[in-house]
Amino acid sequence: MPTDASLPLRHIAVIMDGNGRWAEKRGLPRSEGHRAGAEAVRGLIAECRKLGLEYLTLYAFSRENWGRPMEEVRLLFDLLARFLGSELAELQRQDIRLQALGDLGGLPFASRTALTHSIAKTKNNASMVLNLALNYSGRHEIASACRRLMAEGLSPEEVTPEKLSEYLFTAGQPDPDLVIRTSGEQRISNFLLFQCAYSEFYFTDTLWPDFTPEELHLAMADYTGRSRRFGKTGDCS
Ligand code: FPP
């Protein structure tokens, strides 16, 4: 990862899009696209760990994704449960801590169990945090943070952006420096709405299953050429 102090790259977040189109292009069922997508996830995690990234966040299932055909939803959660089962040893070996962003109570039992098991087993790992956004919605996350602030009786003056961020799923984590979206779509789709305030965005036409480590390097090289001003002018230190 670039270590230039003026352009840190600690946290990458990815909207993995295009599994269905990848499959359609090959005359395959959408399920094959998701399977190939899971392979790309494996490759990306390994590459990010190798490069020394501190946080990697993957948008794996949004709240809105429940609107997909039931069969596809079931397949996605089966894939997730199997992925977690097969990858736990690798997460341990690579000292990666797994965390989840989203309302896990709504997940099917098998994937929720696999998830909580992997989260517990990896909780002391410290080389990289892997956030899986599941049953996630940025708007719900913010609304739920506000509800909890109110339930705890905070006064209006105490409700600051810093305070609110302590009630998000990402509490304690740095905001994403770089958000990547694959498949040519250029929108945020309810992803990390609060946390992306000053993230840099990188859009590529590459479909998610084709997103290789080389594609990651292209995104990083592009990011390295950016000038991040966080609302200031280039002259401010
Ligand atoms: C978007 O492609 C992708 C998803 C909705 C789910 C992402 C899931 C994976 C990458 C596979 C499994 C994940 C893990 C963590 C093991 P799409 O179906 O919307 O593609 P389309 O826009 O071309 O139809």
Residues whose N, C-alpha, C, O or C-beta is under 5 A from the ligand:
A	BS01	FPP	M16 D17 G18 N19 G20 R21 W22 H34 G37 A38 V41 Y59 A60 L79 L80 F83
